[in-house]
């Protein structure tokens, strides 16, 4: 088996006026919740705040942990094992209301708002997070695994 690793990613859910903030991969067109990789010995909530600052140039206040998911998927002929820790984002930017337009500081992504009523049409990944959001995002389930049980 080729050398593999698990990617630990902190993601944020920011809903405002029935819309959720997403990142869009400009090359492939799919969306995902904003955030990024947790660095060694870094708190996941701090990683999310750092990623929002690096990718959008915005300060944030990260709130409660909402859900954890894990997925294994193939992308670019490479197998990925991804663990997502999803947090509520209480504030983005300096104002009490989030900005209408969030500019990207990274060339491969853009930010945008997706109406929750149209979320079923969006290519939001991973599928487990999309399903959780479509179910209202307030399920008491705190862990969703897309991996088959070995028991």
Biotite code that builds the C-alpha atoms (Angstrom):
import biotite.structure as struc

atoms = struc.array([
    struc.Atom([0.000, 0.000, 0.000], chain_id="A", res_id=1, res_name="UNK", atom_name="CA", element="C"),
    struc.Atom([1.377, 3.456, -0.872], chain_id="A", res_id=2, res_name="UNK", atom_name="CA", element="C"),
    struc.Atom([2.172, 5.840, 1.958], chain_id="A", res_id=3, res_name="UNK", atom_name="CA", element="C"),
    struc.Atom([-1.109, 7.328, 3.107], chain_id="A", res_id=4, res_name="UNK", atom_name="CA", element="C"),
    struc.Atom([-2.096, 9.891, 5.669], chain_id="A", res_id=5, res_name="UNK", atom_name="CA", element="C"),
    struc.Atom([-5.266, 11.227, 7.221], chain_id="A", res_id=6, res_name="UNK", atom_name="CA", element="C"),
    struc.Atom([-6.142, 14.846, 6.531], chain_id="A", res_id=7, res_name="UNK", atom_name="CA", element="C"),
    struc.Atom([-7.592, 16.668, 9.545], chain_id="A", res_id=8, res_name="UNK", atom_name="CA", element="C"),
    struc.Atom([-9.651, 19.644, 8.396], chain_id="A", res_id=9, res_name="UNK", atom_name="CA", element="C"),
    struc.Atom([-11.461, 22.312, 10.422], chain_id="A", res_id=10, res_name="UNK", atom_name="CA", element="C"),
    struc.Atom([-14.493, 23.731, 8.602], chain_id="A", res_id=11, res_name="UNK", atom_name="CA", element="C"),
    struc.Atom([-16.980, 26.430, 9.469], chain_id="A", res_id=12, res_name="UNK", atom_name="CA", element="C"),
    struc.Atom([-20.702, 26.894, 9.000], chain_id="A", res_id=13, res_name="UNK", atom_name="CA", element="C"),
    struc.Atom([-21.814, 30.497, 8.665], chain_id="A", res_id=14, res_name="UNK", atom_name="CA", element="C"),
    struc.Atom([-25.493, 30.926, 7.829], chain_id="A", res_id=15, res_name="UNK", atom_name="CA", element="C"),
    struc.Atom([-26.908, 34.399, 7.232], chain_id="A", res_id=16, res_name="UNK", atom_name="CA", element="C"),
    struc.Atom([-30.350, 35.239, 5.831], chain_id="A", res_id=17, res_name="UNK", atom_name="CA", element="C"),
    struc.Atom([-30.937, 31.556, 4.902], chain_id="A", res_id=18, res_name="UNK", atom_name="CA", element="C"),
    struc.Atom([-27.665, 31.355, 2.970], chain_id="A", res_id=19, res_name="UNK", atom_name="CA", element="C"),
    struc.Atom([-24.512, 29.419, 3.829], chain_id="A", res_id=20, res_name="UNK", atom_name="CA", element="C"),
    struc.Atom([-20.993, 30.620, 3.012], chain_id="A", res_id=21, res_name="UNK", atom_name="CA", element="C"),
    struc.Atom([-19.017, 28.184, 0.833], chain_id="A", res_id=22, res_name="UNK", atom_name="CA", element="C"),
    struc.Atom([-15.675, 27.966, -0.953], chain_id="A", res_id=23, res_name="UNK", atom_name="CA", element="C"),
    struc.Atom([-15.649, 26.974, -4.606], chain_id="A", res_id=24, res_name="UNK", atom_name="CA", element="C"),
    struc.Atom([-12.797, 25.070, -6.223], chain_id="A", res_id=25, res_name="UNK", atom_name="CA", element="C"),
    struc.Atom([-12.340, 27.119, -9.405], chain_id="A", res_id=26, res_name="UNK", atom_name="CA", element="C"),
    struc.Atom([-10.694, 24.324, -11.396], chain_id="A", res_id=27, res_name="UNK", atom_name="CA", element="C"),
    struc.Atom([-13.299, 21.629, -10.700], chain_id="A", res_id=28, res_name="UNK", atom_name="CA", element="C"),
    struc.Atom([-16.368, 23.678, -9.732], chain_id="A", res_id=29, res_name="UNK", atom_name="CA", element="C"),
    struc.Atom([-17.404, 21.873, -6.544], chain_id="A", res_id=30, res_name="UNK", atom_name="CA", element="C"),
    struc.Atom([-18.007, 23.642, -3.230], chain_id="A", res_id=31, res_name="UNK", atom_name="CA", element="C"),
    struc.Atom([-17.110, 22.941, 0.388], chain_id="A", res_id=32, res_name="UNK", atom_name="CA", element="C"),
    struc.Atom([-17.407, 24.690, 3.710], chain_id="A", res_id=33, res_name="UNK", atom_name="CA", element="C"),
    struc.Atom([-14.602, 27.193, 4.355], chain_id="A", res_id=34, res_name="UNK", atom_name="CA", element="C"),
    struc.Atom([-11.650, 26.077, 6.431], chain_id="A", res_id=35, res_name="UNK", atom_name="CA", element="C"),
    struc.Atom([-8.513, 24.062, 6.006], chain_id="A", res_id=36, res_name="UNK", atom_name="CA", element="C"),
    struc.Atom([-5.948, 21.701, 7.407], chain_id="A", res_id=37, res_name="UNK", atom_name="CA", element="C"),
    struc.Atom([-5.163, 21.637, 11.103], chain_id="A", res_id=38, res_name="UNK", atom_name="CA", element="C"),
    struc.Atom([-1.445, 21.941, 11.754], chain_id="A", res_id=39, res_name="UNK", atom_name="CA", element="C"),
    struc.Atom([0.373, 19.793, 14.319], chain_id="A", res_id=40, res_name="UNK", atom_name="CA", element="C"),
    struc.Atom([-0.432, 20.896, 17.911], chain_id="A", res_id=41, res_name="UNK", atom_name="CA", element="C"),
    struc.Atom([-2.920, 23.520, 16.670], chain_id="A", res_id=42, res_name="UNK", atom_name="CA", element="C"),
    struc.Atom([-6.438, 23.658, 18.104], chain_id="A", res_id=43, res_name="UNK", atom_name="CA", element="C"),
    struc.Atom([-8.998, 22.898, 15.385], chain_id="A", res_id=44, res_name="UNK", atom_name="CA", element="C"),
    struc.Atom([-11.002, 26.066, 16.128], chain_id="A", res_id=45, res_name="UNK", atom_name="CA", element="C"),
    struc.Atom([-7.788, 28.124, 15.868], chain_id="A", res_id=46, res_name="UNK", atom_name="CA", element="C"),
    struc.Atom([-7.004, 26.444, 12.531], chain_id="A", res_id=47, res_name="UNK", atom_name="CA", element="C"),
    struc.Atom([-10.408, 27.465, 11.199], chain_id="A", res_id=48, res_name="UNK", atom_name="CA", element="C"),
    struc.Atom([-9.888, 31.060, 12.299], chain_id="A", res_id=49, res_name="UNK", atom_name="CA", element="C"),
    struc.Atom([-6.393, 31.086, 10.763], chain_id="A", res_id=50, res_name="UNK", atom_name="CA", element="C"),
    struc.Atom([-7.636, 29.640, 7.464], chain_id="A", res_id=51, res_name="UNK", atom_name="CA", element="C"),
    struc.Atom([-10.419, 32.241, 7.206], chain_id="A", res_id=52, res_name="UNK", atom_name="CA", element="C"),
    struc.Atom([-7.838, 34.972, 7.815], chain_id="A", res_id=53, res_name="UNK", atom_name="CA", element="C"),
    struc.Atom([-5.383, 33.510, 5.247], chain_id="A", res_id=54, res_name="UNK", atom_name="CA", element="C"),
    struc.Atom([-7.962, 32.690, 2.559], chain_id="A", res_id=55, res_name="UNK", atom_name="CA", element="C"),
    struc.Atom([-10.373, 35.619, 2.925], chain_id="A", res_id=56, res_name="UNK", atom_name="CA", element="C"),
    struc.Atom([-8.436, 38.181, 4.948], chain_id="A", res_id=57, res_name="UNK", atom_name="CA", element="C"),
    struc.Atom([-11.201, 38.216, 7.562], chain_id="A", res_id=58, res_name="UNK", atom_name="CA", element="C"),
    struc.Atom([-11.139, 37.822, 11.292], chain_id="A", res_id=59, res_name="UNK", atom_name="CA", element="C"),
    struc.Atom([-13.691, 35.421, 12.711], chain_id="A", res_id=60, res_name="UNK", atom_name="CA", element="C"),
    struc.Atom([-15.156, 34.232, 15.958], chain_id="A", res_id=61, res_name="UNK", atom_name="CA", element="C"),
    struc.Atom([-15.468, 30.458, 15.985], chain_id="A", res_id=62, res_name="UNK", atom_name="CA", element="C"),
    struc.Atom([-18.234, 28.994, 18.112], chain_id="A", res_id=63, res_name="UNK", atom_name="CA", element="C"),
    struc.Atom([-19.431, 25.546, 19.097], chain_id="A", res_id=64, res_name="UNK", atom_name="CA", element="C"),
    struc.Atom([-18.355, 22.268, 17.566], chain_id="A", res_id=65, res_name="UNK", atom_name="CA", element="C"),
    struc.Atom([-21.244, 20.964, 15.454], chain_id="A", res_id=66, res_name="UNK", atom_name="CA", element="C"),
    struc.Atom([-20.309, 17.694, 13.782], chain_id="A", res_id=67, res_name="UNK", atom_name="CA", element="C"),
    struc.Atom([-17.411, 15.471, 12.739], chain_id="A", res_id=68, res_name="UNK", atom_name="CA", element="C"),
    struc.Atom([-17.296, 13.432, 9.544], chain_id="A", res_id=69, res_name="UNK", atom_name="CA", element="C"),
    struc.Atom([-14.858, 11.113, 7.852], chain_id="A", res_id=70, res_name="UNK", atom_name="CA", element="C"),
    struc.Atom([-14.689, 10.133, 4.217], chain_id="A", res_id=71, res_name="UNK", atom_name="CA", element="C"),
    struc.Atom([-12.418, 8.141, 1.949], chain_id="A", res_id=72, res_name="UNK", atom_name="CA", element="C"),
    struc.Atom([-12.471, 9.214, -1.679], chain_id="A", res_id=73, res_name="UNK", atom_name="CA", element="C"),
    struc.Atom([-10.334, 9.248, -4.798], chain_id="A", res_id=74, res_name="UNK", atom_name="CA", element="C"),
    struc.Atom([-9.265, 12.506, -6.399], chain_id="A", res_id=75, res_name="UNK", atom_name="CA", element="C"),
    struc.Atom([-6.688, 12.887, -9.117], chain_id="A", res_id=76, res_name="UNK", atom_name="CA", element="C"),
    struc.Atom([-5.782, 9.189, -8.972], chain_id="A", res_id=77, res_name="UNK", atom_name="CA", element="C"),
    struc.Atom([-4.950, 9.611, -5.295], chain_id="A", res_id=78, res_name="UNK", atom_name="CA", element="C"),
    struc.Atom([-6.824, 8.135, -2.353], chain_id="A", res_id=79, res_name="UNK", atom_name="CA", element="C"),
    struc.Atom([-7.739, 10.562, 0.445], chain_id="A", res_id=80, res_name="UNK", atom_name="CA", element="C"),
    struc.Atom([-8.893, 9.894, 3.992], chain_id="A", res_id=81, res_name="UNK", atom_name="CA", element="C"),
    struc.Atom([-10.394, 13.090, 5.353], chain_id="A", res_id=82, res_name="UNK", atom_name="CA", element="C"),
    struc.Atom([-11.660, 13.875, 8.850], chain_id="A", res_id=83, res_name="UNK", atom_name="CA", element="C"),
    struc.Atom([-13.712, 17.085, 9.038], chain_id="A", res_id=84, res_name="UNK", atom_name="CA", element="C"),
    struc.Atom([-14.373, 18.930, 12.288], chain_id="A", res_id=85, res_name="UNK", atom_name="CA", element="C"),
    struc.Atom([-17.182, 21.408, 11.657], chain_id="A", res_id=86, res_name="UNK", atom_name="CA", element="C"),
    struc.Atom([-17.745, 24.456, 13.855], chain_id="A", res_id=87, res_name="UNK", atom_name="CA", element="C"),
    struc.Atom([-20.311, 27.217, 13.961], chain_id="A", res_id=88, res_name="UNK", atom_name="CA", element="C"),
    struc.Atom([-18.814, 30.529, 12.812], chain_id="A", res_id=89, res_name="UNK", atom_name="CA", element="C"),
    struc.Atom([-20.383, 33.204, 14.981], chain_id="A", res_id=90, res_name="UNK", atom_name="CA", element="C"),
    struc.Atom([-18.918, 36.207, 13.218], chain_id="A", res_id=91, res_name="UNK", atom_name="CA", element="C"),
    struc.Atom([-16.926, 36.900, 10.093], chain_id="A", res_id=92, res_name="UNK", atom_name="CA", element="C"),
    struc.Atom([-15.263, 40.289, 9.742], chain_id="A", res_id=93, res_name="UNK", atom_name="CA", element="C"),
    struc.Atom([-15.585, 43.331, 11.960], chain_id="A", res_id=94, res_name="UNK", atom_name="CA", element="C"),
    struc.Atom([-19.288, 43.989, 11.522], chain_id="A", res_id=95, res_name="UNK", atom_name="CA", element="C"),
    struc.Atom([-22.147, 42.266, 13.325], chain_id="A", res_id=96, res_name="UNK", atom_name="CA", element="C"),
    struc.Atom([-23.431, 41.144, 9.920], chain_id="A", res_id=97, res_name="UNK", atom_name="CA", element="C"),
    struc.Atom([-21.184, 39.147, 7.544], chain_id="A", res_id=98, res_name="UNK", atom_name="CA", element="C"),
    struc.Atom([-20.058, 40.791, 4.301], chain_id="A", res_id=99, res_name="UNK", atom_name="CA", element="C"),
    struc.Atom([-22.228, 40.291, 1.219], chain_id="A", res_id=100, res_name="UNK", atom_name="CA", element="C"),
    struc.Atom([-19.113, 39.568, -0.836], chain_id="A", res_id=101, res_name="UNK", atom_name="CA", element="C"),
    struc.Atom([-16.177, 37.618, 0.537], chain_id="A", res_id=102, res_name="UNK", atom_name="CA", element="C"),
    struc.Atom([-13.024, 37.993, -1.552], chain_id="A", res_id=103, res_name="UNK", atom_name="CA", element="C"),
    struc.Atom([-10.503, 35.206, -1.884], chain_id="A", res_id=104, res_name="UNK", atom_name="CA", element="C"),
    struc.Atom([-6.810, 35.760, -1.220], chain_id="A", res_id=105, res_name="UNK", atom_name="CA", element="C"),
    struc.Atom([-5.975, 32.412, -2.860], chain_id="A", res_id=106, res_name="UNK", atom_name="CA", element="C"),
    struc.Atom([-5.994, 31.934, -6.648], chain_id="A", res_id=107, res_name="UNK", atom_name="CA", element="C"),
    struc.Atom([-7.662, 28.513, -6.751], chain_id="A", res_id=108, res_name="UNK", atom_name="CA", element="C"),
    struc.Atom([-10.794, 29.311, -4.756], chain_id="A", res_id=109, res_name="UNK", atom_name="CA", element="C"),
    struc.Atom([-13.647, 31.776, -4.539], chain_id="A", res_id=110, res_name="UNK", atom_name="CA", element="C"),
    struc.Atom([-16.224, 32.398, -1.839], chain_id="A", res_id=111, res_name="UNK", atom_name="CA", element="C"),
    struc.Atom([-19.957, 32.668, -2.292], chain_id="A", res_id=112, res_name="UNK", atom_name="CA", element="C"),
    struc.Atom([-23.298, 32.286, -0.588], chain_id="A", res_id=113, res_name="UNK", atom_name="CA", element="C"),
    struc.Atom([-25.662, 29.410, -1.422], chain_id="A", res_id=114, res_name="UNK", atom_name="CA", element="C"),
    struc.Atom([-29.318, 29.675, -0.529], chain_id="A", res_id=115, res_name="UNK", atom_name="CA", element="C"),
    struc.Atom([-30.163, 26.788, 1.812], chain_id="A", res_id=116, res_name="UNK", atom_name="CA", element="C"),
    struc.Atom([-33.333, 26.147, -0.222], chain_id="A", res_id=117, res_name="UNK", atom_name="CA", element="C"),
    struc.Atom([-31.129, 25.502, -3.303], chain_id="A", res_id=118, res_name="UNK", atom_name="CA", element="C"),
    struc.Atom([-28.476, 23.479, -1.488], chain_id="A", res_id=119, res_name="UNK", atom_name="CA", element="C"),
    struc.Atom([-29.797, 20.197, -2.910], chain_id="A", res_id=120, res_name="UNK", atom_name="CA", element="C"),
    struc.Atom([-28.710, 21.421, -6.387], chain_id="A", res_id=121, res_name="UNK", atom_name="CA", element="C"),
    struc.Atom([-25.183, 22.391, -5.303], chain_id="A", res_id=122, res_name="UNK", atom_name="CA", element="C"),
    struc.Atom([-22.125, 20.161, -5.662], chain_id="A", res_id=123, res_name="UNK", atom_name="CA", element="C"),
    struc.Atom([-21.196, 20.570, -1.994], chain_id="A", res_id=124, res_name="UNK", atom_name="CA", element="C"),
    struc.Atom([-18.617, 18.110, -0.676], chain_id="A", res_id=125, res_name="UNK", atom_name="CA", element="C"),
    struc.Atom([-18.283, 15.948, 1.265], chain_id="A", res_id=126, res_name="UNK", atom_name="CA", element="C"),
    struc.Atom([-21.717, 14.414, 0.797], chain_id="A", res_id=127, res_name="UNK", atom_name="CA", element="C"),
    struc.Atom([-22.084, 13.744, 4.537], chain_id="A", res_id=128, res_name="UNK", atom_name="CA", element="C"),
    struc.Atom([-21.842, 17.460, 5.360], chain_id="A", res_id=129, res_name="UNK", atom_name="CA", element="C"),
    struc.Atom([-24.263, 18.317, 2.553], chain_id="A", res_id=130, res_name="UNK", atom_name="CA", element="C"),
    struc.Atom([-26.772, 15.745, 3.856], chain_id="A", res_id=131, res_name="UNK", atom_name="CA", element="C"),
    struc.Atom([-26.385, 17.110, 7.389], chain_id="A", res_id=132, res_name="UNK", atom_name="CA", element="C"),
    struc.Atom([-27.044, 20.672, 6.202], chain_id="A", res_id=133, res_name="UNK", atom_name="CA", element="C"),
    struc.Atom([-30.022, 19.534, 4.117], chain_id="A", res_id=134, res_name="UNK", atom_name="CA", element="C"),
    struc.Atom([-31.446, 17.885, 7.232], chain_id="A", res_id=135, res_name="UNK", atom_name="CA", element="C"),
    struc.Atom([-31.313, 21.238, 9.017], chain_id="A", res_id=136, res_name="UNK", atom_name="CA", element="C"),
    struc.Atom([-27.830, 21.043, 10.489], chain_id="A", res_id=137, res_name="UNK", atom_name="CA", element="C"),
    struc.Atom([-29.156, 20.536, 13.988], chain_id="A", res_id=138, res_name="UNK", atom_name="CA", element="C"),
    struc.Atom([-29.165, 16.748, 14.181], chain_id="A", res_id=139, res_name="UNK", atom_name="CA", element="C"),
    struc.Atom([-27.942, 15.485, 17.549], chain_id="A", res_id=140, res_name="UNK", atom_name="CA", element="C"),
    struc.Atom([-25.638, 13.087, 15.703], chain_id="A", res_id=141, res_name="UNK", atom_name="CA", element="C"),
    struc.Atom([-22.125, 14.410, 16.222], chain_id="A", res_id=142, res_name="UNK", atom_name="CA", element="C"),
    struc.Atom([-20.217, 11.905, 14.085], chain_id="A", res_id=143, res_name="UNK", atom_name="CA", element="C"),
    struc.Atom([-20.878, 10.623, 10.558], chain_id="A", res_id=144, res_name="UNK", atom_name="CA", element="C"),
    struc.Atom([-18.552, 8.092, 8.972], chain_id="A", res_id=145, res_name="UNK", atom_name="CA", element="C"),
    struc.Atom([-18.626, 7.172, 5.318], chain_id="A", res_id=146, res_name="UNK", atom_name="CA", element="C"),
    struc.Atom([-16.324, 4.220, 6.044], chain_id="A", res_id=147, res_name="UNK", atom_name="CA", element="C"),
    struc.Atom([-17.650, 0.687, 6.256], chain_id="A", res_id=148, res_name="UNK", atom_name="CA", element="C"),
    struc.Atom([-17.467, -0.874, 9.684], chain_id="A", res_id=149, res_name="UNK", atom_name="CA", element="C"),
    struc.Atom([-14.820, -3.569, 10.105], chain_id="A", res_id=150, res_name="UNK", atom_name="CA", element="C"),
    struc.Atom([-16.919, -5.368, 12.729], chain_id="A", res_id=151, res_name="UNK", atom_name="CA", element="C"),
])
